[in-house]
Amino acid sequence: MEELRSVLVHIDGGSHAAARLTLARALAARFEARLSALFAVAPHFVPVPVPVPGLGLPAAPLLDEIDPAARRRARACFDRLAGASGWPLQWEEVVNGDPVAAFARHGLHADLMVLGRHDPQDAAARDVPRDFAESVLLASGTPAIVTPRGDAGFGEAACILVAWRPTREAANALKGALPLLQRAQEVHLVNWSEDAATQGECLDAVSEFLRLHAVEGIARHEGPAPANTGEALLVLAEGLGADLLVMGCYGHTRARELVLGGASRTVLHEAPLPVLMAH
């Protein structure tokens, strides 16, 4: 069976950090994987008074630094969990620079990342870029579980829904999910297309790939493309009682702006369950 050897989880000073860390720890313990919690937030700018000779007034150049209160909250969250019995975890931190780029670099050396969804109501996480999860996904290429707001647990991920398209993104997500798919009790494979013949061949091929990797008992769901793929996926996941949704993350950057595909955007913003994605 496929294994996970290293898990990297994002930690910040926000209110959802503990749930995210708990999920990552349970996942690492299940696979006996190394678990690293990486503190990464955007620096804020503070004025630094500098006397100007002859003027009597200080100039105020800007200095970027990490909010010490955010770091204290994150460290306290980490220490509470690390102090409890369970799988060991290690603390790492980004001390300056772009948190997205730094986290993505660390992610290159992990089998799986665990990221949180942006919560506009969480003032304690305001120093995390609102597009942090999707930007890290696109920058690193490493698969990641993006957790919902609130309780992020999914237990043993007994029921997994895979949204399949014959694309690089979907294939990367599928391969990243293999350790969990091999241990799931139910695996559901969905593909929606207007071309029934091509759809059948597509599902046959990916089903055979999964069987070669010891994933059995695959249930197939197919049909014409819905008007809103993202919403349809969430409705199907709820109806199946899925613990985890697996799908590609589609997007690109344009003029410094991150542009996500419609289904990726809907799922990232609205999914009530963890989603394993890859670019």
Stockholm file with secondary structure:
# STOCKHOLM 1.0

chainA/1-279         MEELRSVLVHIDGGSHAAARLTLARALAARFEARLSALFAVAPHFVPVPVPVPGLGLPAAPLLDEIDPAARRRARACFDRLAGASGWPLQWEEVVNGDPVAAFARHGLHADLMVLGRHDPQDAAARDVPRDFAESVLLASGTPAIVTPRGDAGFGEAACILVAWRPTREAANALKGALPLLQRAQEVHLVNWSEDAATQGECLDAVSEFLRLHAVEGIARHEGPAPANTGEALLVLAEGLGADLLVMGCYGHTRARELVLGGASRTVLHEAPLPVLMAH
#=GR chainA/1-279 SS CCCCCEEEEEECSSTTHHHHHHHHHHHHHHHTCEEEEEECCCCEEEECCEECTTTCSEECCEEEECCHHHHHHHHHHHHHHHHSSSSCCEEEECCSSCHHHHHHHHHTTCSEEEEECCCTTCGGGTTSCTTHHHHHHHHHCCCEEEECSSCCCCTTCCEEEEECCSSHHHHHHHHHHHHHHTTCSEEEEEEECSCHHHHHHHHHHHHHHHHHTTCCCEEEEEESCCSCHHHHHHHHHHHHTCSEEEEECCEEEETTEEEECHHHHHHHHHCSSCEEEEC
#=GC SS_cons         CCCCCEEEEEECSSTTHHHHHHHHHHHHHHHTCEEEEEECCCCEEEECCEECTTTCSEECCEEEECCHHHHHHHHHHHHHHHHSSSSCCEEEECCSSCHHHHHHHHHTTCSEEEEECCCTTCGGGTTSCTTHHHHHHHHHCCCEEEECSSCCCCTTCCEEEEECCSSHHHHHHHHHHHHHHTTCSEEEEEEECSCHHHHHHHHHHHHHHHHHTTCCCEEEEEESCCSCHHHHHHHHHHHHTCSEEEEECCEEEETTEEEECHHHHHHHHHCSSCEEEEC
//
